[in-house]
Amino acid sequence: MNLKNKYEYKTLTVKCSCGKSFITKSTIKKPILTIEICSECHPFYTKKQKIIDTEKRVDNFNKKFKINK
């Protein structure tokens, strides 16, 4: 079996929702891959905590136990 003809390994542009983009190689057929989070905006790498609280559960917890930020 000839794998060279079965899988095309070509360049791929990866774009993040934060605006960062980089080029890599993959067998994906689309030329652009859009992702939601990358190493530039991920809280683990940026050391910044981002809390998304749509139901105000964190605020209610902080009020209940009187935690100040």
mmCIF file of the N, C-alpha and C atoms, coordinates in Angstrom:
data_MODEL
# 
_entry.id   MODEL 
# 
loop_
_atom_site.group_PDB 
_atom_site.id 
_atom_site.type_symbol 
_atom_site.label_atom_id 
_atom_site.label_alt_id 
_atom_site.label_comp_id 
_atom_site.label_asym_id 
_atom_site.label_entity_id 
_atom_site.label_seq_id 
_atom_site.pdbx_PDB_ins_code 
_atom_site.Cartn_x 
_atom_site.Cartn_y 
_atom_site.Cartn_z 
_atom_site.occupancy 
_atom_site.B_iso_or_equiv 
_atom_site.pdbx_formal_charge 
_atom_site.auth_seq_id 
_atom_site.auth_comp_id 
_atom_site.auth_asym_id 
_atom_site.auth_atom_id 
_atom_site.pdbx_PDB_model_num 
ATOM 1   N N  . MET A 1 1  ? 0.839   -1.170 0.000  1.00 0.00 ? 1  MET A N  1 
ATOM 2   C CA . MET A 1 1  ? 0.000   0.000  0.000  1.00 0.00 ? 1  MET A CA 1 
ATOM 3   C C  . MET A 1 1  ? 0.893   1.245  0.000  1.00 0.00 ? 1  MET A C  1 
ATOM 4   N N  . ASN A 1 2  ? 0.557   2.188  -0.836 1.00 0.00 ? 2  ASN A N  1 
ATOM 5   C CA . ASN A 1 2  ? 1.335   3.410  -0.943 1.00 0.00 ? 2  ASN A CA 1 
ATOM 6   C C  . ASN A 1 2  ? 0.656   4.515  -0.127 1.00 0.00 ? 2  ASN A C  1 
ATOM 7   N N  . LEU A 1 3  ? 1.199   4.835  1.041  1.00 0.00 ? 3  LEU A N  1 
ATOM 8   C CA . LEU A 1 3  ? 0.591   5.832  1.922  1.00 0.00 ? 3  LEU A CA 1 
ATOM 9   C C  . LEU A 1 3  ? 0.789   7.254  1.416  1.00 0.00 ? 3  LEU A C  1 
ATOM 10  N N  . LYS A 1 4  ? 1.770   7.453  0.575  1.00 0.00 ? 4  LYS A N  1 
ATOM 11  C CA . LYS A 1 4  ? 2.029   8.792  0.062  1.00 0.00 ? 4  LYS A CA 1 
ATOM 12  C C  . LYS A 1 4  ? 0.841   9.303  -0.752 1.00 0.00 ? 4  LYS A C  1 
ATOM 13  N N  . ASN A 1 5  ? 0.184   8.445  -1.478 1.00 0.00 ? 5  ASN A N  1 
ATOM 14  C CA . ASN A 1 5  ? -0.971  8.848  -2.274 1.00 0.00 ? 5  ASN A CA 1 
ATOM 15  C C  . ASN A 1 5  ? -2.253  8.888  -1.449 1.00 0.00 ? 5  ASN A C  1 
ATOM 16  N N  . LYS A 1 6  ? -2.304  8.131  -0.363 1.00 0.00 ? 6  LYS A N  1 
ATOM 17  C CA . LYS A 1 6  ? -3.521  8.054  0.426  1.00 0.00 ? 6  LYS A CA 1 
ATOM 18  C C  . LYS A 1 6  ? -3.746  9.314  1.272  1.00 0.00 ? 6  LYS A C  1 
ATOM 19  N N  . TYR A 1 7  ? -2.687  9.833  1.891  1.00 0.00 ? 7  TYR A N  1 
ATOM 20  C CA . TYR A 1 7  ? -2.804  11.003 2.752  1.00 0.00 ? 7  TYR A CA 1 
ATOM 21  C C  . TYR A 1 7  ? -1.939  12.137 2.221  1.00 0.00 ? 7  TYR A C  1 
ATOM 22  N N  . GLU A 1 8  ? -2.565  13.276 1.952  1.00 0.00 ? 8  GLU A N  1 
ATOM 23  C CA . GLU A 1 8  ? -1.807  14.452 1.541  1.00 0.00 ? 8  GLU A CA 1 
ATOM 24  C C  . GLU A 1 8  ? -1.466  15.262 2.780  1.00 0.00 ? 8  GLU A C  1 
ATOM 25  N N  . TYR A 1 9  ? -0.198  15.495 3.005  1.00 0.00 ? 9  TYR A N  1 
ATOM 26  C CA . TYR A 1 9  ? 0.297   16.231 4.155  1.00 0.00 ? 9  TYR A CA 1 
ATOM 27  C C  . TYR A 1 9  ? 0.644   17.632 3.685  1.00 0.00 ? 9  TYR A C  1 
ATOM 28  N N  . LYS A 1 10 ? -0.232  18.608 3.978  1.00 0.00 ? 10 LYS A N  1 
ATOM 29  C CA . LYS A 1 10 ? -0.025  19.958 3.462  1.00 0.00 ? 10 LYS A CA 1 
ATOM 30  C C  . LYS A 1 10 ? -0.116  20.993 4.574  1.00 0.00 ? 10 LYS A C  1 
ATOM 31  N N  . THR A 1 11 ? 0.245   22.231 4.236  1.00 0.00 ? 11 THR A N  1 
ATOM 32  C CA . THR A 1 11 ? 0.235   23.300 5.235  1.00 0.00 ? 11 THR A CA 1 
ATOM 33  C C  . THR A 1 11 ? -1.187  23.695 5.598  1.00 0.00 ? 11 THR A C  1 
ATOM 34  N N  . LEU A 1 12 ? -1.348  24.124 6.835  1.00 0.00 ? 12 LEU A N  1 
ATOM 35  C CA . LEU A 1 12 ? -2.645  24.467 7.386  1.00 0.00 ? 12 LEU A CA 1 
ATOM 36  C C  . LEU A 1 12 ? -2.470  25.708 8.252  1.00 0.00 ? 12 LEU A C  1 
ATOM 37  N N  . THR A 1 13 ? -3.347  26.690 8.091  1.00 0.00 ? 13 THR A N  1 
ATOM 38  C CA . THR A 1 13 ? -3.331  27.882 8.920  1.00 0.00 ? 13 THR A CA 1 
ATOM 39  C C  . THR A 1 13 ? -4.349  27.707 10.038 1.00 0.00 ? 13 THR A C  1 
ATOM 40  N N  . VAL A 1 14 ? -3.885  27.863 11.271 1.00 0.00 ? 14 VAL A N  1 
ATOM 41  C CA . VAL A 1 14 ? -4.749  27.744 12.444 1.00 0.00 ? 14 VAL A CA 1 
ATOM 42  C C  . VAL A 1 14 ? -4.999  29.150 12.976 1.00 0.00 ? 14 VAL A C  1 
ATOM 43  N N  . LYS A 1 15 ? -6.280  29.533 13.093 1.00 0.00 ? 15 LYS A N  1 
ATOM 44  C CA . LYS A 1 15 ? -6.646  30.856 13.590 1.00 0.00 ? 15 LYS A CA 1 
ATOM 45  C C  . LYS A 1 15 ? -7.445  30.715 14.873 1.00 0.00 ? 15 LYS A C  1 
ATOM 46  N N  . CYS A 1 16 ? -7.051  31.492 15.881 1.00 0.00 ? 16 CYS A N  1 
ATOM 47  C CA . CYS A 1 16 ? -7.733  31.471 17.169 1.00 0.00 ? 16 CYS A CA 1 
ATOM 48  C C  . CYS A 1 16 ? -8.708  32.641 17.250 1.00 0.00 ? 16 CYS A C  1 
ATOM 49  N N  . SER A 1 17 ? -9.675  32.542 18.150 1.00 0.00 ? 17 SER A N  1 
ATOM 50  C CA . SER A 1 17 ? -10.644 33.623 18.320 1.00 0.00 ? 17 SER A CA 1 
ATOM 51  C C  . SER A 1 17 ? -10.009 34.866 18.933 1.00 0.00 ? 17 SER A C  1 
ATOM 52  N N  . CYS A 1 18 ? -8.829  34.739 19.565 1.00 0.00 ? 18 CYS A N  1 
ATOM 53  C CA . CYS A 1 18 ? -8.144  35.898 20.141 1.00 0.00 ? 18 CYS A CA 1 
ATOM 54  C C  . CYS A 1 18 ? -7.385  36.695 19.082 1.00 0.00 ? 18 CYS A C  1 
ATOM 55  N N  . GLY A 1 19 ? -7.269  36.166 17.868 1.00 0.00 ? 19 GLY A N  1 
ATOM 56  C CA . GLY A 1 19 ? -6.591  36.872 16.789 1.00 0.00 ? 19 GLY A CA 1 
ATOM 57  C C  . GLY A 1 19 ? -5.254  36.267 16.400 1.00 0.00 ? 19 GLY A C  1 
ATOM 58  N N  . LYS A 1 20 ? -4.701  35.403 17.219 1.00 0.00 ? 20 LYS A N  1 
ATOM 59  C CA . LYS A 1 20 ? -3.421  34.759 16.925 1.00 0.00 ? 20 LYS A CA 1 
ATOM 60  C C  . LYS A 1 20 ? -3.610  33.709 15.842 1.00 0.00 ? 20 LYS A C  1 
ATOM 61  N N  . SER A 1 21 ? -2.645  33.617 14.948 1.00 0.00 ? 21 SER A N  1 
ATOM 62  C CA . SER A 1 21 ? -2.685  32.574 13.926 1.00 0.00 ? 21 SER A CA 1 
ATOM 63  C C  . SER A 1 21 ? -1.283  32.012 13.737 1.00 0.00 ? 21 SER A C  1 
ATOM 64  N N  . PHE A 1 22 ? -1.212  30.755 13.350 1.00 0.00 ? 22 PHE A N  1 
ATOM 65  C CA . PHE A 1 22 ? 0.068   30.121 13.075 1.00 0.00 ? 22 PHE A CA 1 
ATOM 66  C C  . PHE A 1 22 ? -0.112  29.068 12.001 1.00 0.00 ? 22 PHE A C  1 
ATOM 67  N N  . ILE A 1 23 ? 0.994   28.664 11.412 1.00 0.00 ? 23 ILE A N  1 
ATOM 68  C CA . ILE A 1 23 ? 0.980   27.713 10.302 1.00 0.00 ? 23 ILE A CA 1 
ATOM 69  C C  . ILE A 1 23 ? 1.585   26.398 10.780 1.00 0.00 ? 23 ILE A C  1 
ATOM 70  N N  . THR A 1 24 ? 0.932   25.308 10.411 1.00 0.00 ? 24 THR A N  1 
ATOM 71  C CA . THR A 1 24 ? 1.407   23.972 10.747 1.00 0.00 ? 24 THR A CA 1 
ATOM 72  C C  . THR A 1 24 ? 1.121   23.054 9.564  1.00 0.00 ? 24 THR A C  1 
ATOM 73  N N  . LYS A 1 25 ? 1.393   21.789 9.704  1.00 0.00 ? 25 LYS A N  1 
ATOM 74  C CA . LYS A 1 25 ? 1.105   20.822 8.647  1.00 0.00 ? 25 LYS A CA 1 
ATOM 75  C C  . LYS A 1 25 ? 0.140   19.779 9.177  1.00 0.00 ? 25 LYS A C  1 
ATOM 76  N N  . SER A 1 26 ? -0.768  19.337 8.307  1.00 0.00 ? 26 SER A N  1 
ATOM 77  C CA . SER A 1 26 ? -1.770  18.365 8.718  1.00 0.00 ? 26 SER A CA 1 
ATOM 78  C C  . SER A 1 26 ? -2.337  17.657 7.493  1.00 0.00 ? 26 SER A C  1 
ATOM 79  N N  . THR A 1 27 ? -3.129  16.630 7.744  1.00 0.00 ? 27 THR A N  1 
ATOM 80  C CA . THR A 1 27 ? -3.820  15.926 6.668  1.00 0.00 ? 27 THR A CA 1 
ATOM 81  C C  . THR A 1 27 ? -5.250  16.422 6.496  1.00 0.00 ? 27 THR A C  1 
ATOM 82  N N  . ILE A 1 28 ? -5.633  17.458 7.249  1.00 0.00 ? 28 ILE A N  1 
ATOM 83  C CA . ILE A 1 28 ? -6.971  18.039 7.123  1.00 0.00 ? 28 ILE A CA 1 
ATOM 84  C C  . ILE A 1 28 ? -7.101  18.680 5.746  1.00 0.00 ? 28 ILE A C  1 
ATOM 85  N N  . LYS A 1 29 ? -8.247  18.514 5.126  1.00 0.00 ? 29 LYS A N  1 
ATOM 86  C CA . LYS A 1 29 ? -8.427  19.003 3.761  1.00 0.00 ? 29 LYS A CA 1 
ATOM 87  C C  . LYS A 1 29 ? -8.708  20.498 3.686  1.00 0.00 ? 29 LYS A C  1 
ATOM 88  N N  . LYS A 1 30 ? -9.201  21.103 4.794  1.00 0.00 ? 30 LYS A N  1 
ATOM 89  C CA . LYS A 1 30 ? -9.482  22.535 4.793  1.00 0.00 ? 30 LYS A CA 1 
ATOM 90  C C  . LYS A 1 30 ? -8.175  23.317 4.931  1.00 0.00 ? 30 LYS A C  1 
ATOM 91  N N  . PRO A 1 31 ? -8.044  24.477 4.267  1.00 0.00 ? 31 PRO A N  1 
ATOM 92  C CA . PRO A 1 31 ? -6.807  25.258 4.388  1.00 0.00 ? 31 PRO A CA 1 
ATOM 93  C C  . PRO A 1 31 ? -6.729  26.069 5.680  1.00 0.00 ? 31 PRO A C  1 
ATOM 94  N N  . ILE A 1 32 ? -7.882  26.350 6.328  1.00 0.00 ? 32 ILE A N  1 
ATOM 95  C CA . ILE A 1 32 ? -7.909  27.145 7.554  1.00 0.00 ? 32 ILE A CA 1 
ATOM 96  C C  . ILE A 1 32 ? -8.694  26.388 8.624  1.00 0.00 ? 32 ILE A C  1 
ATOM 97  N N  . LEU A 1 33 ? -8.115  26.312 9.816  1.00 0.00 ? 33 LEU A N  1 
ATOM 98  C CA . LEU A 1 33 ? -8.766  25.686 10.960 1.00 0.00 ? 33 LEU A CA 1 
ATOM 99  C C  . LEU A 1 33 ? -8.989  26.761 12.016 1.00 0.00 ? 33 LEU A C  1 
ATOM 100 N N  . THR A 1 34 ? -10.219 26.942 12.459 1.00 0.00 ? 34 THR A N  1 
ATOM 101 C CA . THR A 1 34 ? -10.552 27.946 13.463 1.00 0.00 ? 34 THR A CA 1 
ATOM 102 C C  . THR A 1 34 ? -10.734 27.266 14.815 1.00 0.00 ? 34 THR A C  1 
ATOM 103 N N  . ILE A 1 35 ? -10.035 27.802 15.832 1.00 0.00 ? 35 ILE A N  1 
ATOM 104 C CA . ILE A 1 35 ? -10.131 27.260 17.182 1.00 0.00 ? 35 ILE A CA 1 
ATOM 105 C C  . ILE A 1 35 ? -10.580 28.363 18.139 1.00 0.00 ? 35 ILE A C  1 
ATOM 106 N N  . GLU A 1 36 ? -11.080 27.977 19.301 1.00 0.00 ? 36 GLU A N  1 
ATOM 107 C CA . GLU A 1 36 ? -11.586 28.948 20.270 1.00 0.00 ? 36 GLU A CA 1 
ATOM 108 C C  . GLU A 1 36 ? -10.529 29.403 21.259 1.00 0.00 ? 36 GLU A C  1 
ATOM 109 N N  . ILE A 1 37 ? -9.548  28.569 21.556 1.00 0.00 ? 37 ILE A N  1 
ATOM 110 C CA . ILE A 1 37 ? -8.556  28.910 22.570 1.00 0.00 ? 37 ILE A CA 1 
ATOM 111 C C  . ILE A 1 37 ? -7.197  28.336 22.166 1.00 0.00 ? 37 ILE A C  1 
ATOM 112 N N  . CYS A 1 38 ? -6.144  29.113 22.414 1.00 0.00 ? 38 CYS A N  1 
ATOM 113 C CA . CYS A 1 38 ? -4.786  28.682 22.068 1.00 0.00 ? 38 CYS A CA 1 
ATOM 114 C C  . CYS A 1 38 ? -3.858  28.984 23.245 1.00 0.00 ? 38 CYS A C  1 
ATOM 115 N N  . SER A 1 39 ? -2.570  28.800 23.066 1.00 0.00 ? 39 SER A N  1 
ATOM 116 C CA . SER A 1 39 ? -1.618  29.030 24.152 1.00 0.00 ? 39 SER A CA 1 
ATOM 117 C C  . SER A 1 39 ? -1.471  30.509 24.491 1.00 0.00 ? 39 SER A C  1 
ATOM 118 N N  . GLU A 1 40 ? -1.867  31.402 23.599 1.00 0.00 ? 40 GLU A N  1 
ATOM 119 C CA . GLU A 1 40 ? -1.793  32.839 23.874 1.00 0.00 ? 40 GLU A CA 1 
ATOM 120 C C  . GLU A 1 40 ? -2.924  33.315 24.777 1.00 0.00 ? 40 GLU A C  1 
ATOM 121 N N  . CYS A 1 41 ? -4.063  32.639 24.756 1.00 0.00 ? 41 CYS A N  1 
ATOM 122 C CA . CYS A 1 41 ? -5.208  33.104 25.539 1.00 0.00 ? 41 CYS A CA 1 
ATOM 123 C C  . CYS A 1 41 ? -5.699  32.082 26.566 1.00 0.00 ? 41 CYS A C  1 
ATOM 124 N N  . HIS A 1 42 ? -5.069  30.919 26.675 1.00 0.00 ? 42 HIS A N  1 
ATOM 125 C CA . HIS A 1 42 ? -5.487  29.909 27.647 1.00 0.00 ? 42 HIS A CA 1 
ATOM 126 C C  . HIS A 1 42 ? -5.064  30.342 29.052 1.00 0.00 ? 42 HIS A C  1 
ATOM 127 N N  . PRO A 1 43 ? -5.955  30.250 30.039 1.00 0.00 ? 43 PRO A N  1 
ATOM 128 C CA . PRO A 1 43 ? -5.629  30.699 31.398 1.00 0.00 ? 43 PRO A CA 1 
ATOM 129 C C  . PRO A 1 43 ? -4.419  29.994 32.021 1.00 0.00 ? 43 PRO A C  1 
ATOM 130 N N  . PHE A 1 44 ? -4.146  28.767 31.653 1.00 0.00 ? 44 PHE A N  1 
ATOM 131 C CA . PHE A 1 44 ? -2.991  28.061 32.211 1.00 0.00 ? 44 PHE A CA 1 
ATOM 132 C C  . PHE A 1 44 ? -1.688  28.726 31.789 1.00 0.00 ? 44 PHE A C  1 
ATOM 133 N N  . TYR A 1 45 ? -1.605  29.163 30.542 1.00 0.00 ? 45 TYR A N  1 
ATOM 134 C CA . TYR A 1 45 ? -0.379  29.765 30.029 1.00 0.00 ? 45 TYR A CA 1 
ATOM 135 C C  . TYR A 1 45 ? -0.279  31.251 30.345 1.00 0.00 ? 45 TYR A C  1 
ATOM 136 N N  . THR A 1 46 ? -1.413  31.940 30.456 1.00 0.00 ? 46 THR A N  1 
ATOM 137 C CA . THR A 1 46 ? -1.391  33.377 30.725 1.00 0.00 ? 46 THR A CA 1 
ATOM 138 C C  . THR A 1 46 ? -1.364  33.688 32.217 1.00 0.00 ? 46 THR A C  1 
ATOM 139 N N  . LYS A 1 47 ? -1.613  32.698 33.056 1.00 0.00 ? 47 LYS A N  1 
ATOM 140 C CA . LYS A 1 47 ? -1.657  32.853 34.516 1.00 0.00 ? 47 LYS A CA 1 
ATOM 141 C C  . LYS A 1 47 ? -2.725  33.849 34.961 1.00 0.00 ? 47 LYS A C  1 
ATOM 142 N N  . LYS A 1 48 ? -3.763  34.012 34.162 1.00 0.00 ? 48 LYS A N  1 
ATOM 143 C CA . LYS A 1 48 ? -4.882  34.882 34.503 1.00 0.00 ? 48 LYS A CA 1 
ATOM 144 C C  . LYS A 1 48 ? -6.138  34.028 34.583 1.00 0.00 ? 48 LYS A C  1 
ATOM 145 N N  . GLN A 1 49 ? -6.880  34.201 35.668 1.00 0.00 ? 49 GLN A N  1 
ATOM 146 C CA . GLN A 1 49 ? -8.101  33.430 35.849 1.00 0.00 ? 49 GLN A CA 1 
ATOM 147 C C  . GLN A 1 49 ? -9.252  34.145 35.168 1.00 0.00 ? 49 GLN A C  1 
ATOM 148 N N  . LYS A 1 50 ? -9.998  33.413 34.393 1.00 0.00 ? 50 LYS A N  1 
ATOM 149 C CA . LYS A 1 50 ? -11.156 33.970 33.702 1.00 0.00 ? 50 LYS A CA 1 
ATOM 150 C C  . LYS A 1 50 ? -12.378 33.165 34.126 1.00 0.00 ? 50 LYS A C  1 
ATOM 151 N N  . ILE A 1 51 ? -13.279 33.810 34.864 1.00 0.00 ? 51 ILE A N  1 
ATOM 152 C CA . ILE A 1 51 ? -14.486 33.137 35.335 1.00 0.00 ? 51 ILE A CA 1 
ATOM 153 C C  . ILE A 1 51 ? -15.659 33.603 34.488 1.00 0.00 ? 51 ILE A C  1 
ATOM 154 N N  . ILE A 1 52 ? -16.309 32.663 33.854 1.00 0.00 ? 52 ILE A N  1 
ATOM 155 C CA . ILE A 1 52 ? -17.501 32.961 33.070 1.00 0.00 ? 52 ILE A CA 1 
ATOM 156 C C  . ILE A 1 52 ? -18.685 32.437 33.869 1.00 0.00 ? 52 ILE A C  1 
ATOM 157 N N  . ASP A 1 53 ? -19.449 33.358 34.425 1.00 0.00 ? 53 ASP A N  1 
ATOM 158 C CA . ASP A 1 53 ? -20.547 32.996 35.316 1.00 0.00 ? 53 ASP A CA 1 
ATOM 159 C C  . ASP A 1 53 ? -21.824 33.636 34.799 1.00 0.00 ? 53 ASP A C  1 
ATOM 160 N N  . THR A 1 54 ? -22.616 32.875 34.085 1.00 0.00 ? 54 THR A N  1 
ATOM 161 C CA . THR A 1 54 ? -23.836 33.426 33.497 1.00 0.00 ? 54 THR A CA 1 
ATOM 162 C C  . THR A 1 54 ? -25.001 33.432 34.471 1.00 0.00 ? 54 THR A C  1 
ATOM 163 N N  . GLU A 1 55 ? -24.948 32.599 35.480 1.00 0.00 ? 55 GLU A N  1 
ATOM 164 C CA . GLU A 1 55 ? -26.061 32.507 36.429 1.00 0.00 ? 55 GLU A CA 1 
ATOM 165 C C  . GLU A 1 55 ? -25.740 33.143 37.778 1.00 0.00 ? 55 GLU A C  1 
ATOM 166 N N  . LYS A 1 56 ? -24.659 33.895 37.870 1.00 0.00 ? 56 LYS A N  1 
ATOM 167 C CA . LYS A 1 56 ? -24.262 34.617 39.092 1.00 0.00 ? 56 LYS A CA 1 
ATOM 168 C C  . LYS A 1 56 ? -24.011 33.691 40.281 1.00 0.00 ? 56 LYS A C  1 
ATOM 169 N N  . ARG A 1 57 ? -23.621 32.470 40.045 1.00 0.00 ? 57 ARG A N  1 
ATOM 170 C CA . ARG A 1 57 ? -23.377 31.526 41.140 1.00 0.00 ? 57 ARG A CA 1 
ATOM 171 C C  . ARG A 1 57 ? -22.135 31.907 41.941 1.00 0.00 ? 57 ARG A C  1 
ATOM 172 N N  . VAL A 1 58 ? -21.101 32.374 41.254 1.00 0.00 ? 58 VAL A N  1 
ATOM 173 C CA . VAL A 1 58 ? -19.876 32.767 41.951 1.00 0.00 ? 58 VAL A CA 1 
ATOM 174 C C  . VAL A 1 58 ? -20.141 33.993 42.816 1.00 0.00 ? 58 VAL A C  1 
ATOM 175 N N  . ASP A 1 59 ? -20.864 34.973 42.297 1.00 0.00 ? 59 ASP A N  1 
ATOM 176 C CA . ASP A 1 59 ? -21.195 36.171 43.071 1.00 0.00 ? 59 ASP A CA 1 
ATOM 177 C C  . ASP A 1 59 ? -22.039 35.827 44.290 1.00 0.00 ? 59 ASP A C  1 
ATOM 178 N N  . ASN A 1 60 ? -23.001 34.950 44.119 1.00 0.00 ? 60 ASN A N  1 
ATOM 179 C CA . ASN A 1 60 ? -23.840 34.539 45.243 1.00 0.00 ? 60 ASN A CA 1 
ATOM 180 C C  . ASN A 1 60 ? -23.026 33.810 46.317 1.00 0.00 ? 60 ASN A C  1 
ATOM 181 N N  . PHE A 1 61 ? -22.084 32.980 45.895 1.00 0.00 ? 61 PHE A N  1 
ATOM 182 C CA . PHE A 1 61 ? -21.213 32.288 46.843 1.00 0.00 ? 61 PHE A CA 1 
ATOM 183 C C  . PHE A 1 61 ? -20.356 33.287 47.612 1.00 0.00 ? 61 PHE A C  1 
ATOM 184 N N  . ASN A 1 62 ? -19.781 34.254 46.895 1.00 0.00 ? 62 ASN A N  1 
ATOM 185 C CA . ASN A 1 62 ? -18.943 35.263 47.540 1.00 0.00 ? 62 ASN A CA 1 
ATOM 186 C C  . ASN A 1 62 ? -19.740 36.116 48.521 1.00 0.00 ? 62 ASN A C  1 
ATOM 187 N N  . LYS A 1 63 ? -20.978 36.458 48.177 1.00 0.00 ? 63 LYS A N  1 
ATOM 188 C CA . LYS A 1 63 ? -21.826 37.237 49.089 1.00 0.00 ? 63 LYS A CA 1 
ATOM 189 C C  . LYS A 1 63 ? -22.206 36.416 50.321 1.00 0.00 ? 63 LYS A C  1 
ATOM 190 N N  . LYS A 1 64 ? -22.493 35.144 50.105 1.00 0.00 ? 64 LYS A N  1 
ATOM 191 C CA . LYS A 1 64 ? -22.913 34.281 51.206 1.00 0.00 ? 64 LYS A CA 1 
ATOM 192 C C  . LYS A 1 64 ? -21.807 34.132 52.248 1.00 0.00 ? 64 LYS A C  1 
ATOM 193 N N  . PHE A 1 65 ? -20.583 33.968 51.797 1.00 0.00 ? 65 PHE A N  1 
ATOM 194 C CA . PHE A 1 65 ? -19.465 33.767 52.707 1.00 0.00 ? 65 PHE A CA 1 
ATOM 195 C C  . PHE A 1 65 ? -18.621 35.021 52.894 1.00 0.00 ? 65 PHE A C  1 
ATOM 196 N N  . LYS A 1 66 ? -19.112 36.145 52.377 1.00 0.00 ? 66 LYS A N  1 
ATOM 197 C CA . LYS A 1 66 ? -18.477 37.462 52.531 1.00 0.00 ? 66 LYS A CA 1 
ATOM 198 C C  . LYS A 1 66 ? -17.011 37.445 52.114 1.00 0.00 ? 66 LYS A C  1 
ATOM 199 N N  . ILE A 1 67 ? -16.777 36.961 50.916 1.00 0.00 ? 67 ILE A N  1 
ATOM 200 C CA . ILE A 1 67 ? -15.431 36.916 50.357 1.00 0.00 ? 67 ILE A CA 1 
ATOM 201 C C  . ILE A 1 67 ? -15.240 38.160 49.507 1.00 0.00 ? 67 ILE A C  1 
ATOM 202 N N  . ASN A 1 68 ? -14.197 38.926 49.808 1.00 0.00 ? 68 ASN A N  1 
ATOM 203 C CA . ASN A 1 68 ? -13.893 40.136 49.041 1.00 0.00 ? 68 ASN A CA 1 
ATOM 204 C C  . ASN A 1 68 ? -12.815 39.832 48.020 1.00 0.00 ? 68 ASN A C  1 
ATOM 205 N N  . LYS A 1 69 ? -12.943 40.461 46.875 1.00 0.00 ? 69 LYS A N  1 
ATOM 206 C CA . LYS A 1 69 ? -11.933 40.264 45.829 1.00 0.00 ? 69 LYS A CA 1 
ATOM 207 C C  . LYS A 1 69 ? -10.916 41.371 45.882 1.00 0.00 ? 69 LYS A C  1 
# 
